[in-house]
Amino acid sequence: MEKNITQKAIALKYDIEKDNAPKITAKGKGETASNIIKIAKEHDIPIKEDADLIELLSQIDIDKEIPGSMYKAVAEIFSFIYDLSNNKKDIDSKLKEKTTNSLINKF
C-alpha cells in the first residue's frame, strides 16, 4: 500500500537585531510548498529537509516567533545553514582565486 505524501515547506527568518526568535515567514503544502521552494532556490536560500520539524512548525501561524521549546531544533537548522553559507563563501573565494588568471567565469 503506497502512501500519498504531500510536499510541505516552511520558511524561517531570523534578524538578530529585531527578533527575539526566528519567525515563520511562509508555509504551505502541495503547490504552495513547491512555490516556496522555487523562490528559495531562485534566491540561493539554503533548504534543509526535516519532516518532523516541519510537522511541528506547521502548527505556528505565519509571522509568529517559534516557541522556546523549538529553539534547539531550529538552532540546529540555522547552524546547518550557517555552515553551508560559510562553505559556499570559501568555495567561491577559492574558485575566484583559481579562475582569475585563467579567465574562467563562475557558473
C-alpha positions as CSV (number, residue, x, y, z in Angstrom):
1,M,0.0,0.0,0.0
2,E,1.5,3.3,-1.1
3,K,1.0,6.4,0.9
4,N,0.2,9.7,-0.8
5,I,2.8,12.1,0.6
6,T,2.1,15.8,0.2
7,Q,5.1,18.1,0.0
8,K,5.3,20.7,2.7
9,A,7.5,23.7,3.2
10,I,8.1,26.4,5.8
11,A,10.3,29.5,5.5
12,L,12.0,30.8,8.6
13,K,13.6,34.2,9.1
14,Y,15.7,35.5,12.0
15,D,17.0,39.0,12.3
16,I,19.2,39.1,15.4
17,E,18.8,42.9,15.7
18,K,15.0,42.9,15.5
19,D,13.6,39.5,16.6
20,N,13.7,37.6,19.8
21,A,13.4,34.3,18.0
22,P,13.1,33.0,14.4
23,K,9.7,33.7,12.7
24,I,7.6,31.7,10.3
25,T,7.5,33.8,7.1
26,A,5.7,31.4,4.8
27,K,4.3,27.9,5.0
28,G,2.2,25.7,2.8
29,K,1.7,22.3,1.2
30,G,1.4,21.0,-2.3
31,E,1.7,23.7,-4.9
32,T,2.3,26.4,-2.3
33,A,5.2,24.4,-0.9
34,S,6.6,24.0,-4.4
35,N,6.4,27.8,-4.9
36,I,8.2,28.4,-1.5
37,I,10.9,26.0,-2.5
38,K,11.2,27.5,-6.0
39,I,11.6,31.0,-4.6
40,A,14.2,29.8,-2.1
41,K,16.2,28.3,-4.9
42,E,15.9,31.4,-7.0
43,H,17.4,33.4,-4.1
44,D,20.0,30.9,-3.1
45,I,18.3,30.4,0.2
46,P,19.5,27.1,1.7
47,I,17.0,24.3,2.1
48,K,17.1,21.7,4.8
49,E,14.7,18.7,4.8
50,D,13.3,17.7,8.2
51,A,9.9,16.1,8.1
52,D,9.5,16.0,11.9
53,L,10.3,19.7,12.4
54,I,8.0,20.7,9.5
55,E,5.1,19.0,11.3
56,L,5.8,20.9,14.5
57,L,6.5,24.3,12.8
58,S,3.4,24.0,10.6
59,Q,1.3,24.5,13.8
60,I,2.7,28.0,14.2
61,D,1.0,31.0,12.5
62,I,2.8,33.0,9.8
63,D,4.7,36.0,11.2
64,K,4.9,34.4,14.7
65,E,8.0,33.6,16.5
66,I,8.8,30.0,17.3
67,P,8.2,28.9,20.9
68,G,11.1,28.3,23.3
69,S,10.5,24.6,23.1
70,M,11.6,24.6,19.5
71,Y,14.8,26.7,19.9
72,K,17.2,23.8,19.9
73,A,15.8,22.1,16.8
74,V,15.6,25.4,14.9
75,A,19.1,26.4,16.1
76,E,20.4,23.2,14.5
77,I,18.8,24.2,11.2
78,F,20.3,27.7,11.4
79,S,23.7,26.2,12.3
80,F,23.4,23.9,9.2
81,I,22.6,26.9,7.0
82,Y,25.4,28.9,8.5
83,D,27.9,26.1,7.8
84,L,26.5,25.8,4.2
85,S,26.9,29.6,3.7
86,N,30.4,29.7,5.0
87,N,31.4,26.7,2.9
88,K,29.9,28.3,-0.1
89,K,31.8,31.5,0.6
90,D,35.1,29.6,1.0
91,I,34.5,27.7,-2.2
92,D,33.5,30.8,-4.1
93,S,36.6,32.6,-2.8
94,K,38.9,29.7,-3.8
95,L,37.2,29.5,-7.3
96,K,37.7,33.2,-7.8
97,E,41.4,32.9,-6.8
98,K,42.0,30.0,-9.1
99,T,39.9,31.3,-12.1
100,T,41.0,35.0,-12.1
101,N,44.2,34.2,-14.0
102,S,42.6,31.6,-16.3
103,L,39.6,33.8,-17.2
104,I,37.1,31.1,-16.4
105,N,33.8,32.5,-15.2
106,K,32.0,31.1,-12.2
107,F,28.7,29.4,-13.1
